[in-house]
């Protein structure tokens, strides 16, 4: 919860808490197999841009390189 605005706040710690957000193909049609013509042609995963401005993504994609940095664990941050 954001203390200043009193509204829910999303951050990297709670980003993957099991909330489902539907991403719908623009053509809206489905085949008997359950996929849209667009999905059946696509062979790569969708990127974070599918969320548009609907959900503020709380991380940088792609992430900055970590090579040469000291490893850390969440418990080290407390």
Secondary structure, 3 states (H helix, E strand, C coil): CCCCCCCCCCCCCCCCCCCCCCCCCCCCCCCCCCCCHHHHHCCCCCCHHHHCCCCCCCCCCCCCCCCCCCCCCHHHHC
